Amino acid sequence: MKTLKDLFLDELADIYDAEHRIVKALPKLAKAATCDDLKGAFQSHLKETEGHVKKLEQIFQAFDEKAKGKTCEATKGLLEEGDEIAAEFKGSPAINAALIAAAQKVEHYEMASYGCLHEWAGLLGNEKAAGLLQEILEEEKAANEKLTELARAGNNEDALGKTDSHGSSEDDEQMTEKARHTKGRKLTEVSR
């Protein structure tokens, strides 16, 4: 009969494979990004993800198991979708928003996986594993929050692609007009 420990080890092997795949995918995402802050976020998360692989190996050891991966079909599919999006939106004003969306799908899968693994490690009485899994979960949550911040900081708005024939956006024109109006008003007040 399969037990919670069997389920835990099965899911641990799944996320171990997922993290290896993500290590390979993050440099491609960074290269496809046109926003420097987004590139930096992907590069920073690559270092964290390499650390996750090492922590997962420690968790296997904490259960007296050899670290092994089991093909993570979910992550494999999400990363393939991310590759398709990057290719489809290359050169588009929506590229960064598309990359953020693809990366957040992966982050949400990881958060769900690590949340379950953390709970199960606690039920199995392995505090070392539970602690390491909590650390990884917190880093995944922080990475997801950073992606949300980057999306809201302009990448989603940039995806609208609203530009006139001169390449400036409607917002730029409105801001310039507002600045002219404010400057004119200040000059009038000074001359009084």
C-alpha positions as CSV (number, residue, x, y, z in Angstrom):
1,M,0.0,0.0,0.0
2,K,1.3,3.5,-0.9
3,T,1.7,5.9,1.9
4,L,2.2,9.6,2.4
5,K,6.0,9.0,2.4
6,D,5.7,7.4,-1.0
7,L,3.7,10.4,-2.3
8,F,6.1,12.8,-0.8
9,L,9.1,11.2,-2.4
10,D,7.3,10.9,-5.8
11,E,6.4,14.7,-5.7
12,L,9.9,15.5,-4.5
13,A,11.3,13.7,-7.6
14,D,8.9,15.6,-9.7
15,I,9.9,19.1,-8.4
16,Y,13.6,18.0,-8.6
17,D,13.2,17.5,-12.3
18,A,11.2,20.7,-12.6
19,E,14.0,22.8,-11.0
20,H,16.6,21.3,-13.3
21,R,14.4,22.3,-16.3
22,I,13.9,25.8,-14.9
23,V,17.7,26.2,-14.5
24,K,18.0,25.6,-18.3
25,A,15.0,27.8,-19.1
26,L,15.8,31.0,-17.1
27,P,18.8,32.1,-19.3
28,K,16.6,31.8,-22.4
29,L,13.9,34.0,-20.7
30,A,16.5,36.5,-19.7
31,K,17.9,36.7,-23.2
32,A,14.4,37.2,-24.7
33,A,13.5,40.0,-22.2
34,T,13.9,43.5,-23.5
35,C,13.5,45.1,-20.0
36,D,16.7,45.3,-18.0
37,D,14.9,44.9,-14.7
38,L,13.2,41.8,-16.0
39,K,16.5,40.3,-17.3
40,G,18.0,41.0,-13.9
41,A,15.0,39.3,-12.1
42,F,15.4,36.2,-14.3
43,Q,19.2,36.1,-13.7
44,S,18.7,36.5,-9.9
45,H,16.1,33.8,-9.8
46,L,18.5,31.5,-11.7
47,K,20.9,31.7,-8.8
48,E,18.1,31.0,-6.4
49,T,16.9,28.0,-8.5
50,E,20.4,26.5,-8.5
51,G,20.2,26.8,-4.7
52,H,16.8,25.1,-4.8
53,V,18.4,22.1,-6.5
54,K,21.0,21.8,-3.8
55,K,18.4,22.1,-1.1
56,L,16.3,19.4,-2.7
57,E,19.3,17.1,-2.7
58,Q,19.6,17.8,1.1
59,I,15.9,16.9,1.5
60,F,16.4,13.6,-0.3
61,Q,19.4,13.0,2.1
62,A,17.2,13.8,5.1
63,F,15.0,10.9,4.1
64,D,18.0,8.6,3.4
65,E,17.2,8.7,-0.3
66,K,19.3,9.3,-3.3
67,A,18.3,12.4,-5.3
68,K,16.5,11.5,-8.5
69,G,14.2,13.2,-10.8
70,K,10.9,12.0,-12.4
71,T,9.8,13.9,-15.5
72,C,7.7,16.8,-14.5
73,E,5.1,16.9,-17.3
74,A,3.5,20.1,-15.9
75,T,6.7,22.1,-15.9
76,K,7.8,20.6,-19.2
77,G,4.5,21.8,-20.7
78,L,4.6,25.3,-19.1
79,L,8.2,25.8,-20.3
80,E,7.3,24.7,-23.8
81,E,4.4,27.2,-23.8
82,G,6.9,29.9,-22.6
83,D,9.2,29.1,-25.5
84,E,6.3,29.4,-27.9
85,I,5.2,32.7,-26.4
86,A,8.8,34.1,-26.6
87,A,9.0,33.1,-30.2
88,E,5.6,34.5,-31.1
89,F,6.0,37.8,-29.4
90,K,9.7,38.4,-30.2
91,G,10.1,42.1,-31.3
92,S,6.6,42.9,-30.0
93,P,5.9,45.5,-27.3
94,A,4.1,42.7,-25.5
95,I,7.2,40.5,-25.2
96,N,8.0,41.3,-21.5
97,A,4.4,41.0,-20.4
98,A,4.3,37.6,-22.2
99,L,7.5,36.4,-20.5
100,I,6.2,37.5,-17.1
101,A,3.0,35.6,-17.6
102,A,4.8,32.5,-18.7
103,A,7.2,32.7,-15.7
104,Q,4.4,33.3,-13.3
105,K,2.6,30.2,-14.4
106,V,5.7,28.2,-13.5
107,E,6.0,30.1,-10.2
108,H,2.4,29.2,-9.2
109,Y,3.0,25.6,-10.0
110,E,6.1,25.6,-7.8
111,M,4.3,27.4,-5.0
112,A,1.6,24.7,-5.0
113,S,4.1,21.9,-5.1
114,Y,6.3,23.3,-2.3
115,G,3.3,24.1,-0.2
116,C,2.2,20.5,-0.3
117,L,5.7,19.1,0.2
118,H,6.3,21.4,3.2
119,E,3.1,20.2,4.9
120,W,3.8,16.6,4.2
121,A,7.4,16.8,5.5
122,G,5.9,18.2,8.8
123,L,3.4,15.3,9.0
124,L,6.2,12.9,8.3
125,G,8.1,14.4,11.3
126,N,11.1,15.6,9.2
127,E,11.7,19.1,10.5
128,K,14.9,19.6,8.5
129,A,13.1,18.8,5.3
130,A,10.1,21.0,6.3
131,G,12.4,23.9,7.1
132,L,14.3,23.7,3.7
133,L,11.0,23.4,1.9
134,Q,9.6,26.5,3.7
135,E,12.8,28.4,2.6
136,I,12.3,27.4,-1.0
137,L,8.5,28.3,-0.8
138,E,9.3,31.8,0.5
139,E,11.8,32.4,-2.3
140,E,9.3,31.2,-4.9
141,K,6.6,33.6,-3.5
142,A,9.1,36.4,-3.5
143,A,10.0,35.7,-7.2
144,N,6.3,35.7,-8.1
145,E,5.8,39.1,-6.2
146,K,8.8,40.6,-8.1
147,L,7.3,39.5,-11.4
148,T,4.0,41.1,-10.4
149,E,5.8,44.3,-9.5
150,L,7.6,44.4,-12.9
151,A,4.4,43.8,-14.7
152,R,2.7,46.7,-12.9
153,A,5.8,48.9,-13.2
154,G,5.1,49.4,-16.9
155,N,5.6,46.1,-18.8
156,N,1.9,45.4,-19.0
157,E,1.2,49.0,-20.2
158,D,4.1,48.8,-22.7
159,A,2.3,45.7,-24.1
160,L,-0.6,48.0,-25.2
161,G,1.7,49.2,-27.9
162,K,0.0,52.5,-28.3
163,T,2.3,54.7,-30.4
164,D,1.7,57.3,-33.0
165,S,3.5,57.5,-36.4
166,H,6.4,59.2,-34.7
167,G,7.0,56.4,-32.3
168,S,5.8,58.2,-29.2
169,S,3.0,57.0,-27.0
170,E,-0.2,58.8,-26.4
171,D,0.8,59.0,-22.7
172,D,4.1,60.8,-23.7
173,E,2.1,63.3,-25.7
174,Q,-0.4,63.9,-22.9
175,M,2.5,64.3,-20.4
176,T,4.3,66.8,-22.7
177,E,1.1,68.8,-23.2
178,K,0.5,68.8,-19.5
179,A,4.1,70.0,-18.8
180,R,3.7,72.8,-21.4
181,H,0.5,73.9,-19.8
182,T,1.9,73.8,-16.3
183,K,5.1,75.6,-17.4
184,G,3.0,78.3,-19.2
185,R,0.9,78.8,-16.0
186,K,4.0,79.2,-13.9
187,L,5.5,81.8,-16.2
188,T,2.2,83.7,-16.1
189,E,2.2,83.6,-12.3
190,V,5.9,84.8,-12.1
191,S,5.3,87.7,-14.5
192,R,2.4,89.0,-12.4
